[in-house]
């Protein structure tokens, strides 16, 4: 079969892997979905199927919807016999795809809930249903009746849960039970009273001039929610039209990998990307090829889990190179977000002069507040401590309105008051915002989908935090 491949900057590598199966011939390649559409409009091409991967989607959700609608119209007029095969880990793209092409059997979708997608699985998807004449996709019941199709399905669904969901009559491989709640998240629905009590008006305003440049460090004690905050702020910043890069300086845990599985996908096609952070620090102007582009406005650089924390190359990330890297990013991006543990920030404390603001993540309970204040005091010398306190704005993560202190509600204002009393902060310290705790919040890790993209209430909260940090 002749394949049109749309898989991001690593399409060439995936092409070679796919063509190890002699039944697959990749005849055309595009780095992005929009690029592929423009190519189809300008040329009359001969191919059987288009394979679209998440890495090939660099536009935002609205642009993705527009591109998909235009492609469908083009297929009706010029390419009636081709199929579109979409492999995705993103519930939002899955829902949009479903809403637009539901009932059109030329469109297939496969939702994957694994960190990495085996090449053998992608090959199976490419070849699936290629011999169908009338209907490219048949209901599961009909496929089981066909022995050859049944054999293919068994290979494709070897890791399926016992009762996988279906879409367009096709089973969704590796489907996570946690994603059953995605539709509710899309509509901002939740059973958690904490979220409901903090509903804010819908905000759609420009944060500031697009000419500004800000470096924000997101930090906190382990478990305080710094990585989830950094990931969601990055998504919200890019959604506001601000060019953004998220730098994961949590070299030990590398939690950004969990929130952006697209990075792991690209590492599979390009193993050199495993050292993304190191390569970017060594040569900052290579960020466009040595980091992962999540959408039009957002890049992410981190280390793959496969890299040992004792790897000698990590020693290259010294103060001088890291400082030069941050200065370069400031020139290229509106917002530079750095996920950095407090211990790492103290190690590179001289960077405090380059940082515009610090999102200090803390929970609204006495233990978390005291632990955070004491940790900061222990790690920073007096001169650095002054800079740290001046630039910090508390972010109350995993916020629980039921928490009390001395009989009073443990509000963000109370948390700031205690921080000031214990840590020598200015008395006018104000919180940057709150992130309510809910079961849906925890589902981010399972789905790989940031909650600011799926829940309007959380989107408002992260918008407020971002605005206050800028």
ZAMARGU-4260 file (C-alpha; in steps of 0.2 Angstrom, whole numbers, plus 5000, padded with zeros to 4 digits):
<rodrens>
0) 5000/5000/5000 | 5006/5018/4996 | 5006/5029/5012 | 5007/5047/5015 | 5015/5050/5031
5) 5013/5065/5043 | 5023/5062/5059 | 5033/5078/5063 | 5051/5082/5061 | 5055/5063/5063
10) 5045/5057/5048 | 5060/5051/5039 | 5065/5040/5053 | 5048/5033/5055 | 5047/5030/5036
15) 5062/5019/5036 | 5055/5009/5051 | 5038/5007/5042 | 5046/5001/5026 | 5054/4987/5034
20) 5037/4979/5031 | 5038/4976/5012 | 5019/4979/5010 | 5021/4997/5015 | 5028/5011/5003
25) 5029/5028/5010 | 5027/5039/4995 | 5025/5056/5002 | 5030/5064/5019 | 5025/5080/5028
30) 5031/5087/5044 | 5014/5094/5049 | 4995/5091/5045 | 4993/5108/5038 | 5008/5106/5026
35) 5001/5089/5020 | 4984/5098/5017 | 4992/5112/5007 | 5002/5099/4997 | 4986/5089/4992
40) 4977/5105/4987 | 4992/5110/4975 | 4995/5093/4968 | 4986/5078/4961 | 4994/5063/4971
45) 4993/5044/4970 | 4992/5036/4987 | 4981/5024/4997 | 4981/5031/5015 | 4987/5045/5025
50) 4994/5041/5042 | 4993/5055/5055 | 5003/5055/5071 | 5002/5067/5086 | 5019/5073/5081
55) 5012/5079/5065 | 5000/5091/5074 | 5008/5108/5078 | 4993/5118/5076 | 4981/5122/5090
60) 4965/5113/5093 | 4955/5126/5083 | 4967/5125/5068 | 4967/5106/5069 | 4948/5106/5067
65) 4949/5118/5053 | 4962/5108/5044 | 4952/5092/5046 | 4936/5099/5039 | 4945/5106/5024
70) 4953/5089/5021 | 4936/5080/5022 | 4930/5092/5009 | 4945/5090/4998 | 4943/5071/4999
75) 4925/5072/4993 | 4930/5082/4978 | 4947/5075/4973 | 4952/5060/4984 | 4936/5049/4987
80) 4945/5033/4989 | 4959/5036/5001 | 4958/5033/5020 | 4965/5043/5035 | 4972/5033/5049
85) 4975/5044/5065 | 4985/5037/5079 | 4984/5048/5095 | 4987/5049/5113 | 4977/5065/5115
90) 4959/5064/5121 | 4955/5082/5115 | 4961/5078/5097 | 4952/5061/5098 | 4935/5070/5103
95) 4938/5083/5089 | 4941/5070/5076 | 4926/5060/5082 | 4915/5075/5081 | 4920/5080/5064
100) 4921/5063/5054 | 4909/5052/5064 | 4900/5041/5052 | 4913/5043/5038 | 4921/5026/5036
105) 4936/5033/5027 | 4942/5040/5043 | 4950/5028/5056 | 4956/5033/5073 | 4967/5023/5086
110) 4968/5029/5104 | 4984/5023/5112 | 4987/5024/5131 | 5006/5019/5131 | 5021/5029/5133
115) 5028/5022/5117 | 5020/5015/5102 | 5028/5000/5095 | 5033/5001/5076 | 5025/4984/5074
120) 5008/4991/5080 | 5010/5006/5068 | 5013/4994/5053 | 4998/4984/5058 | 4987/5000/5058
125) 4994/5005/5041 | 4989/4989/5033 | 4972/4986/5042 | 4957/4986/5031 | 4967/4989/5015
130) 4959/4975/5006 | 4941/4981/5009 | 4933/4987/4993 | 4916/4995/4999 | 4919/4999/5017
135) 4936/5004/5024 | 4930/5001/5042 | 4918/4988/5047 | 4910/4985/5064 | 4919/4974/5075
140) 4906/4960/5074 | 4909/4959/5055 | 4928/4959/5057 | 4927/4944/5069 | 4917/4934/5056
145) 4932/4937/5043 | 4946/4925/5048 | 4960/4936/5041 | 4953/4952/5049 | 4951/4943/5065
150) 4969/4938/5065 | 4975/4956/5062 | 4963/4962/5076 | 4971/4949/5088 | 4988/4957/5084
155) 4982/4974/5086 | 4973/4972/5102 | 4984/4960/5111 | 4985/4973/5126 | 4967/4979/5125
160) 4957/4979/5141 | 4943/4967/5142 | 4930/4979/5137 | 4938/4992/5126 | 4928/5007/5120
165) 4924/5009/5101 | 4924/5023/5089 | 4917/5022/5071 | 4916/5003/5075 | 4934/5001/5078
170) 4942/4996/5095 | 4953/5009/5103 | 4970/5000/5107 | 4977/5002/5125 | 4962/5012/5130
175) 4964/5018/5148 | 4949/5017/5160 | 4953/5034/5166 | 4948/5042/5150 | 4930/5038/5153
180) 4929/5055/5161 | 4936/5065/5147 | 4919/5070/5140 | 4915/5077/5157 | 4931/5086/5158
185) 4928/5094/5141 | 4912/5102/5147 | 4920/5107/5164 | 4909/5095/5173 | 4914/5088/5190
190) 4907/5081/5205 | 4920/5089/5216 | 4913/5104/5226 | 4930/5112/5228 | 4931/5116/5210
195) 4913/5121/5208 | 4915/5134/5222 | 4929/5143/5213 | 4921/5145/5196 | 4927/5161/5188
200) 4920/5171/5173 | 4926/5165/5157 | 4942/5175/5152 | 4947/5179/5135 | 4959/5194/5135
205) 4977/5197/5130 | 4989/5195/5144 | 5001/5208/5139 | 5011/5215/5124 | 5018/5200/5113
210) 5034/5210/5114 | 5038/5206/5132 | 5050/5192/5138 | 5048/5183/5155 | 5058/5169/5163
215) 5048/5160/5176 | 5054/5146/5188 | 5041/5134/5195 | 5047/5126/5211 | 5042/5118/5227
220) 5046/5104/5239 | 5044/5086/5232 | 5025/5082/5229 | 5020/5100/5230 | 5014/5100/5212
225) 5027/5110/5203 | 5028/5099/5188 | 5009/5099/5185 | 5009/5118/5187 | 5023/5120/5175
230) 5015/5109/5162 | 4998/5117/5163 | 5005/5135/5163 | 5015/5130/5147 | 4999/5125/5139
235) 4989/5140/5145 | 5003/5152/5139 | 5004/5144/5122 | 4984/5145/5121 | 4986/5164/5124
240) 4996/5165/5108 | 5013/5168/5118 | 5028/5159/5111 | 5033/5147/5126 | 5046/5135/5130
245) 5046/5123/5145 | 5063/5118/5152 | 5063/5103/5163 | 5077/5105/5176 | 5071/5091/5187
250) 5085/5080/5181 | 5081/5066/5193 | 5062/5063/5191 | 5059/5071/5174 | 5040/5072/5177
255) 5037/5083/5162 | 5039/5067/5151 | 5022/5061/5159 | 5013/5077/5155 | 5020/5077/5137
260) 5021/5059/5130 | 5024/5067/5113 | 5042/5069/5118 | 5043/5050/5121 | 5035/5047/5104
265) 5049/5057/5095 | 5063/5049/5105 | 5057/5032/5099 | 5060/5039/5081 | 5076/5049/5085
270) 5086/5042/5100 | 5097/5057/5100 | 5083/5067/5106 | 5085/5058/5123 | 5098/5071/5127
275) 5087/5085/5122 | 5091/5096/5137 | 5110/5093/5136 | 5110/5097/5118 | 5100/5113/5120
280) 5111/5119/5134 | 5127/5115/5124 | 5120/5124/5108 | 5105/5135/5113 | 5101/5140/5095
285) 5098/5121/5091 | 5082/5121/5102 | 5071/5120/5086 | 5078/5103/5082 | 5084/5097/5099
290) 5067/5100/5108 | 5050/5093/5106 | 5037/5105/5097 | 5020/5102/5106 | 5010/5115/5095
295) 5013/5131/5086 | 5018/5141/5101 | 5026/5128/5113 | 5042/5118/5114 | 5047/5106/5128
300) 5065/5101/5132 | 5069/5087/5145 | 5079/5071/5147 | 5071/5054/5142 | 5069/5041/5156
305) 5082/5030/5147 | 5096/5042/5152 | 5105/5038/5168 | 5105/5051/5181 | 5124/5047/5183
310) 5127/5050/5165 | 5143/5060/5163 | 5135/5071/5150 | 5124/5079/5163 | 5140/5087/5170
315) 5140/5098/5155 | 5125/5107/5163 | 5135/5120/5173 | 5130/5137/5179 | 5139/5146/5164
320) 5131/5136/5150 | 5114/5136/5159 | 5115/5155/5161 | 5119/5157/5143 | 5105/5145/5138
325) 5092/5155/5148 | 5098/5172/5141 | 5096/5165/5123 | 5079/5158/5126 | 5073/5175/5133
330) 5077/5182/5116 | 5067/5169/5107 | 5052/5167/5117 | 5039/5177/5126 | 5038/5165/5141
335) 5052/5154/5147 | 5045/5141/5160 | 5058/5131/5170 | 5052/5117/5181 | 5066/5117/5194
340) 5066/5109/5211 | 5071/5120/5226 | 5087/5111/5228 | 5092/5113/5210 | 5088/5131/5211
345) 5099/5134/5226 | 5113/5125/5217 | 5112/5138/5203 | 5107/5152/5214 | 5116/5165/5203
350) 5102/5162/5191 | 5090/5172/5202 | 5096/5188/5194 | 5090/5182/5177 | 5073/5175/5184
355) 5058/5187/5183 | 5047/5178/5195 | 5046/5162/5205 | 5030/5151/5207 | 5032/5144/5224
360) 5021/5128/5224 | 5014/5124/5242 | 4999/5115/5248 | 4986/5124/5260 | 4991/5114/5276
365) 5003/5119/5290 | 5015/5105/5287 | 5018/5110/5268 | 5020/5128/5272 | 5032/5125/5287
370) 5042/5112/5277 | 5043/5124/5262 | 5049/5139/5272 | 5062/5129/5281 | 5069/5121/5266
375) 5071/5138/5257 | 5080/5145/5273 | 5091/5130/5274 | 5096/5130/5255 | 5099/5148/5252
380) 5112/5160/5259 | 5106/5177/5265 | 5109/5187/5250 | 5101/5174/5238 | 5086/5172/5251
385) 5082/5190/5248 | 5081/5188/5230 | 5071/5172/5231 | 5058/5180/5243 | 5056/5196/5233
390) 5052/5186/5217 | 5041/5172/5224 | 5022/5171/5223 | 5014/5156/5231 | 5004/5145/5221
395) 4992/5135/5232 | 4992/5118/5223 | 4980/5103/5227 | 4970/5116/5236 | 4957/5109/5248
400) 4944/5121/5255 | 4940/5110/5270 | 4958/5112/5277 | 4958/5122/5294 | 4971/5130/5305
405) 4966/5135/5322 | 4948/5133/5317 | 4950/5145/5302 | 4949/5140/5284 | 4966/5138/5277
410) 4964/5151/5264 | 4978/5157/5252 | 4979/5173/5262 | 4981/5163/5278 | 4995/5153/5269
415) 5004/5169/5264 | 5002/5176/5281 | 5011/5161/5289 | 5024/5161/5276 | 5028/5179/5280
420) 5029/5176/5299 | 5040/5161/5297 | 5051/5166/5282 | 5054/5185/5283 | 5044/5188/5267
425) 5036/5206/5264 | 5020/5208/5273 | 5011/5212/5256 | 5015/5194/5249 | 5000/5189/5239
430) 4996/5172/5231 | 4997/5170/5212 | 4982/5158/5213 | 4976/5141/5217 | 4974/5124/5209
435) 4960/5115/5217 | 4962/5096/5221 | 4950/5084/5213 | 4950/5066/5206 | 4950/5073/5188
440) 4966/5083/5192 | 4975/5066/5196 | 4969/5059/5179 | 4981/5070/5170 | 4995/5057/5173
445) 4985/5043/5165 | 4979/5052/5150 | 4994/5063/5147 | 4981/5077/5144 | 4983/5093/5154
450) 4968/5098/5164 | 4969/5116/5158 | 4964/5109/5141 | 4950/5099/5146 | 4942/5108/5161
455) 4936/5127/5159 | 4937/5129/5178 | 4955/5124/5179 | 4959/5134/5163 | 4953/5150/5172
460) 4964/5146/5187 | 4979/5143/5177 | 4975/5159/5167 | 4975/5169/5183 | 4991/5161/5190
465) 5000/5165/5173 | 4994/5183/5173 | 5000/5186/5191 | 5017/5178/5187 | 5019/5189/5172
</rodrens>
